[in-house]
Amino acid sequence: MSCFDFETIDRLARCVLAPHSKRWDRDGIFPRAALKILAEHGLFGLRIATDLGGSGASCETLVRVIEAIARHDAGVALTLAAHSLVCDHLRWFGTPQQQQQYLPDLARGEKLGAWALAESGSGSDAASIRCRAEKNEDGWLLNGRKMFVTQGNWAGLYVVLARTSDERRNAVSAFLVDPASPGVQAGPALEKMGCRSSNTCPLSLKNVQIADQALLGEEGRALSAALTLLDQGRIAISALACGLIRACLEDATRHAKRRQQFGRPIAQFQAIQWMLADMATEHEAAWLLTHHAAQLADTGASCGIAGAKAKLFSSRSAVACADRAVQIFGGYGYLKNVAVERYYRDAKVCEIGEGTSEIQRLVIARDLLRE
Ligand SMILES: Cc1cc2nc3c(=O)[nH]c(=O)nc-3n(C[C@H](O)[C@H](O)[C@H](O)COP(=O)(O)OP(=O)(O)OC[C@H]3O[C@@H](n4cnc5c(N)ncnc54)[C@H](O)[C@@H]3O)c2cc1C
């Protein structure tokens, strides 16, 4: 059950995000003030327990919120999804002390969480990361460089994954890192194709001394923890894709009814109707796959394969629907000040972030072929 009124969330996104999305996209602005308003409505603590300042909402609630936000600004939805990954890491693998220390601030959005796994030499092959954490008498010494850290320039807390032994390829551990620690340096924001209201940057860690208590979860087990986290993270990206499909469908339908050619609205041409029909069908299918995966997550059942299928389908559909939306707008869809041009660029990230489409297929095929 949800304590959220989704019409209110939709209205909130329409009022707080929609009027500014074009400018944030054009100038690559991270909308801190708008995020604060969303935080005041509890959107940064959705899955955090009520006694830690969150609303203890379900995965289904999270996907509905992300879809509603992505309908108006996919970059903001990406911020929310990345923050949620850090909250989940703490919720599932943190000690009670770590949860007490960090989750209330994360729930209120006073701190944004950023999750740093990827490196310049390690993306899909997460086990090949080179960032290291060496044990010493004061705790751990971190050294390395991370890449593609979502909200890395704005985070109040990093979860950094680092190698803690060379004996096993998978010997990776997770650490809670304060951005103000000496030796932590977030690099300049990366210039992205889309989702430009989200912030993405490299992160450098040079002799960063952290305490023993900063170890998050079991030593050497963070990669299996990451797989569990990404099972739900992918459902969130699938919801983001659904929001974009809805945006494409609504904008394209409105335009098709208004735009006149050959003396009639282009909506009367069968070619246009078929594109709209395909978009509506794909939106429903993507939405059902996403909800099915979220429902599995909520019952505690394994949701990895369902999440991979949802993300694979929804991401591909978002890219295809953005393409159709631009086509329906014709030359106007190719112009910077028309939103479908932004959706076209925003949608692509869904096929890359939190595991590329190829990796989703790998996960699905492995399950099919398992003896
Ligand atoms: C906007 C954005 C935000 C991001 N945010 C974060 C974040 O907050 N934290 C974080 O840790 N990471 C983040 N990432 C990184 C993201 O998770 C990686 O980009 C993604 O996992 C792919 O890794 P890669 O870019 O190194 O590509 P690569 O792994 O180098 O892949 C390149 C190509 O090879 C294909 N490929 C690779 N391996 C295989 C295989 N075994 N079989 C078939 N094909 C394969 C891929 O599918 C892809 O097409 C973000 C990325 C982007 C673009």
PDBQT file of the ligand as one rigid body, heavy atoms in Angstrom, charges set to zero:
ROOT
HETATM    1  C1  LIG A 401      24.706   9.157 -17.371  1.00  0.00    +0.000 C 
HETATM    2  C2  LIG A 401      25.385   8.014 -16.707  1.00  0.00    +0.000 A 
HETATM    3  C3  LIG A 401      25.319   7.887 -15.324  1.00  0.00    +0.000 A 
HETATM    4  C4  LIG A 401      25.979   6.850 -14.674  1.00  0.00    +0.000 A 
HETATM    5  N1  LIG A 401      25.952   6.785 -13.311  1.00  0.00    +0.000 NA
HETATM    6  C5  LIG A 401      26.705   5.870 -12.664  1.00  0.00    +0.000 A 
HETATM    7  C6  LIG A 401      26.819   5.884 -11.233  1.00  0.00    +0.000 A 
HETATM    8  O1  LIG A 401      26.195   6.694 -10.549  1.00  0.00    +0.000 OA
HETATM    9  N2  LIG A 401      27.639   4.985 -10.648  1.00  0.00    +0.000 N 
HETATM   10  C7  LIG A 401      28.348   4.053 -11.366  1.00  0.00    +0.000 A 
HETATM   11  O2  LIG A 401      29.069   3.257 -10.771  1.00  0.00    +0.000 OA
HETATM   12  N3  LIG A 401      28.248   4.017 -12.723  1.00  0.00    +0.000 NA
HETATM   13  C8  LIG A 401      27.462   4.893 -13.381  1.00  0.00    +0.000 A 
HETATM   14  N4  LIG A 401      27.395   4.878 -14.761  1.00  0.00    +0.000 N 
HETATM   15  C9  LIG A 401      28.202   3.915 -15.493  1.00  0.00    +0.000 C 
HETATM   16  C10 LIG A 401      27.386   2.840 -16.188  1.00  0.00    +0.000 C 
HETATM   17  O3  LIG A 401      26.901   1.924 -15.254  1.00  0.00    +0.000 OA
HETATM   18  C11 LIG A 401      28.297   2.204 -17.250  1.00  0.00    +0.000 C 
HETATM   19  O4  LIG A 401      28.482   3.197 -18.249  1.00  0.00    +0.000 OA
HETATM   20  C12 LIG A 401      27.712   0.958 -17.841  1.00  0.00    +0.000 C 
HETATM   21  O5  LIG A 401      27.669  -0.077 -16.905  1.00  0.00    +0.000 OA
HETATM   22  C13 LIG A 401      28.525   0.495 -19.064  1.00  0.00    +0.000 C 
HETATM   23  O6  LIG A 401      29.889   0.480 -18.799  1.00  0.00    +0.000 OA
HETATM   24  P1  LIG A 401      30.904   1.210 -19.802  1.00  0.00    +0.000 P 
HETATM   25  O7  LIG A 401      30.377   2.550 -20.066  1.00  0.00    +0.000 OA
HETATM   26  O8  LIG A 401      32.264   1.088 -19.252  1.00  0.00    +0.000 OA
HETATM   27  O9  LIG A 401      30.779   0.373 -21.162  1.00  0.00    +0.000 OA
HETATM   28  P2  LIG A 401      31.537  -0.995 -21.490  1.00  0.00    +0.000 P 
HETATM   29  O10 LIG A 401      31.372  -1.968 -20.386  1.00  0.00    +0.000 OA
HETATM   30  O11 LIG A 401      32.914  -0.686 -21.949  1.00  0.00    +0.000 OA
HETATM   31  O12 LIG A 401      30.682  -1.505 -22.724  1.00  0.00    +0.000 OA
HETATM   32  C14 LIG A 401      30.866  -1.035 -24.053  1.00  0.00    +0.000 C 
HETATM   33  C15 LIG A 401      29.989  -1.876 -24.981  1.00  0.00    +0.000 C 
HETATM   34  O13 LIG A 401      30.384  -3.266 -24.906  1.00  0.00    +0.000 OA
HETATM   35  C16 LIG A 401      29.278  -4.058 -24.561  1.00  0.00    +0.000 C 
HETATM   36  N5  LIG A 401      29.702  -5.184 -23.721  1.00  0.00    +0.000 N 
HETATM   37  C17 LIG A 401      30.508  -5.158 -22.620  1.00  0.00    +0.000 A 
HETATM   38  N6  LIG A 401      30.641  -6.394 -22.123  1.00  0.00    +0.000 NA
HETATM   39  C18 LIG A 401      29.901  -7.218 -22.903  1.00  0.00    +0.000 A 
HETATM   40  C19 LIG A 401      29.625  -8.626 -22.897  1.00  0.00    +0.000 A 
HETATM   41  N7  LIG A 401      30.130  -9.436 -21.963  1.00  0.00    +0.000 N 
HETATM   42  N8  LIG A 401      28.807  -9.129 -23.861  1.00  0.00    +0.000 NA
HETATM   43  C20 LIG A 401      28.285  -8.312 -24.806  1.00  0.00    +0.000 A 
HETATM   44  N9  LIG A 401      28.525  -6.978 -24.867  1.00  0.00    +0.000 NA
HETATM   45  C21 LIG A 401      29.301  -6.446 -23.927  1.00  0.00    +0.000 A 
HETATM   46  C22 LIG A 401      28.351  -3.122 -23.785  1.00  0.00    +0.000 C 
HETATM   47  O14 LIG A 401      27.027  -3.599 -23.763  1.00  0.00    +0.000 OA
HETATM   48  C23 LIG A 401      28.517  -1.836 -24.585  1.00  0.00    +0.000 C 
HETATM   49  O15 LIG A 401      27.719  -1.899 -25.721  1.00  0.00    +0.000 OA
HETATM   50  C24 LIG A 401      26.696   5.880 -15.436  1.00  0.00    +0.000 A 
HETATM   51  C25 LIG A 401      26.749   6.003 -16.827  1.00  0.00    +0.000 A 
HETATM   52  C26 LIG A 401      26.107   7.044 -17.465  1.00  0.00    +0.000 A 
HETATM   53  C27 LIG A 401      26.196   7.152 -18.957  1.00  0.00    +0.000 C 
ENDROOT
TORSDOF 0
